[in-house]
Amino acid sequence: MHMSDTWFREDFEHTGSSIGFRLTRKLDQVQSPFQKIEIYETTDWGNLMVIDGAVMLTTRDNFLYHEMMSHPALFTHPAPESVVIIGGGDCGTLREVLRHPGVRRAVQCDIDEQVTRMAEKYFPELCESNGDARAELLFDDGIAYMKNCAAGSLDVVIVDSTDPVGPAEGLFNRAFYESCLKALKPGGILVQQSESPLALVELMKDMRQAMRDAGFGAMKTLPFPQPCYPTGWWSCTLARKGEEGFDTFRSDDAAARPFATRYYTADVHRGALATPPYLAEALGD
Amino acid sequence: MHMSDTWFREDFEHTGSSIGFRLTRKLDQVQSPFQKIEIYETTDWGNLMVIDGAVMLTTRDNFLYHEMMSHPALFTHPAPESVVIIGGGDCGTLREVLRHPGVRRAVQCDIDEQVTRMAEKYFPELCESNGDARAELLFDDGIAYMKNCAAGSLDVVIVDSTDPVGPAEGLFNRAFYESCLKALKPGGILVQQSESPLALVELMKDMRQAMRDAGFGAMKTLPFPQPCYPTGWWSCTLARKGEEGFDTFRSDDAAARPFATRYYTADVHRGALATPPYLAEALGD
């Protein structure tokens, strides 16, 4: 990361590409026990959160990520009631999960309370469901939380973390996935952000291999646009406790969803299931 | 545009965002009568072509754009035989068009011969069909070419141009679209690159209004990922001479296509037809 004039720029070493946003001013900064969190105001993207030099989200484009991290998994599970979000401190994924009337309990476990405090201040729209009686916000180690979860107690686990370096490194390996598998009920779904489908396929392959090694059955990677992340194209990977695949989902429920979305629809979900040939080949699908 | 260390960066004034690529070296540069063309070698994206400071394409990600500029239109038309490409000097769209065995004639009309000369040298894979007996490469004014085209002579017109500033400005207005409409047979299709579906929707709306004013019937905007353009998310807009829409296409032919693609499939095509709610609202679809 380096500043030039009034632009925030992030150079991605692994992809050899860079993304930047034009700034009007810096709004805030805090050094938590885990990481440095910065908030900027941009000219065209609303507010921008940066953690340790890496863009986390902007006001303008986070709906793409948050909708795709939650609705495909929740509309694939037949009746999700108990959901855990590991990471997700900006609370945007939690808000989307709680839109599902069938969800009875949604726990968000992020290691860094300061991420949520900053989100409350600079992305208040993402935190508007934090007071929901079904929501529980924990600030704790997600790896330990999943390890100690009661076996067979969860329907969906959403891993909404930073990249596999620093605090989030332990969320991308076999031991963590084994904890998730144990905590899920049969047929339960794990969904995790899985990096760029164009430039970070090796990372995606490693992640899927670790899920497979941990005992997950079917797996599916769904690409979606995300301008603020490397290459502007991102993905989530769904993994199932059991062998049932992801080609079908509750499409009628998705089409008749009792809440508004900006990106997700049943047809968009179907579109995201259409793996491009080059990616299918790379993943061995 | 400014260079910093070994990065090429392009700052997009209209979107308030920036994209960059890490460079190893500059390979070539030419000032044509129309524009300045630069070629760089990147660390991760192969070769990079820049025109007047704007990224045109990279070796690594151009397949997304070229496949989506050609196959959706050609698999929507019932039997495309006569195709004209306005712009497209890198020859990548021409190559994709010529993959369709039913195409009898494909004219590429780019105003700047130097773009094609540079593509032959630094993107030879895109030019591998230039010697096809069905191909005709013209270096001429696309606006005049379309104006002088015989009425009702074409099945598909593909406008594969730079942005609506500089040489390409005249390819985004009513007068040009009227020429296209006249040159198309009934049921013929116009397809044009239509900028970022997230950050440049106003431009897309103006373009669609001009197409409508010119007399085009149905219209449809298909988003697709394109890392080297602003926001990493791009689109093409299809317009029809006639009222028949774009919801159906020759999906069996697309699924059984006698050539390999890396991104396009019948399912990807269907996915691109799934307009996200925010975009449908913005476009008044």
Chai-1 contact restraints between the chains, C-beta under 6 A:
chainA,res_idxA,chainB,res_idxB,connection_type,confidence,min_distance_angstrom,max_distance_angstrom,comment,restraint_id
A,W7,B,S18,contact,1.0,0.0,6.0,A-B,restraint_1
A,G16,B,R22,contact,1.0,0.0,6.0,A-B,restraint_2
A,G16,B,T43,contact,1.0,0.0,6.0,A-B,restraint_3
A,G16,B,D44,contact,1.0,0.0,6.0,A-B,restraint_4
A,S17,B,F21,contact,1.0,0.0,6.0,A-B,restraint_5
A,S18,B,W7,contact,1.0,0.0,6.0,A-B,restraint_6
A,S18,B,G20,contact,1.0,0.0,6.0,A-B,restraint_7
A,G20,B,S18,contact,1.0,0.0,6.0,A-B,restraint_8
A,F21,B,S17,contact,1.0,0.0,6.0,A-B,restraint_9
A,R22,B,G16,contact,1.0,0.0,6.0,A-B,restraint_10
A,T43,B,G16,contact,1.0,0.0,6.0,A-B,restraint_11
A,D44,B,G16,contact,1.0,0.0,6.0,A-B,restraint_12
A,P225,B,W233,contact,1.0,0.0,6.0,A-B,restraint_13
A,P227,B,T231,contact,1.0,0.0,6.0,A-B,restraint_14
A,P227,B,G232,contact,1.0,0.0,6.0,A-B,restraint_15
A,T231,B,P227,contact,1.0,0.0,6.0,A-B,restraint_16
A,T231,B,G232,contact,1.0,0.0,6.0,A-B,restraint_17
A,G232,B,P227,contact,1.0,0.0,6.0,A-B,restraint_18
A,G232,B,T231,contact,1.0,0.0,6.0,A-B,restraint_19
A,G232,B,G232,contact,1.0,0.0,6.0,A-B,restraint_20
A,G232,B,W233,contact,1.0,0.0,6.0,A-B,restraint_21
A,W233,B,P225,contact,1.0,0.0,6.0,A-B,restraint_22
A,W233,B,G232,contact,1.0,0.0,6.0,A-B,restraint_23
A,R262,B,P277,contact,1.0,0.0,6.0,A-B,restraint_24
A,R262,B,Y278,contact,1.0,0.0,6.0,A-B,restraint_25
A,Y263,B,P276,contact,1.0,0.0,6.0,A-B,restraint_26
A,D267,B,A274,contact,1.0,0.0,6.0,A-B,restraint_27
A,V268,B,A274,contact,1.0,0.0,6.0,A-B,restraint_28
A,G271,B,G271,contact,1.0,0.0,6.0,A-B,restraint_29
A,G271,B,A274,contact,1.0,0.0,6.0,A-B,restraint_30
A,A274,B,D267,contact,1.0,0.0,6.0,A-B,restraint_31
A,A274,B,V268,contact,1.0,0.0,6.0,A-B,restraint_32
A,A274,B,G271,contact,1.0,0.0,6.0,A-B,restraint_33
A,P276,B,Y263,contact,1.0,0.0,6.0,A-B,restraint_34
A,P277,B,R262,contact,1.0,0.0,6.0,A-B,restraint_35
A,Y278,B,R262,contact,1.0,0.0,6.0,A-B,restraint_36
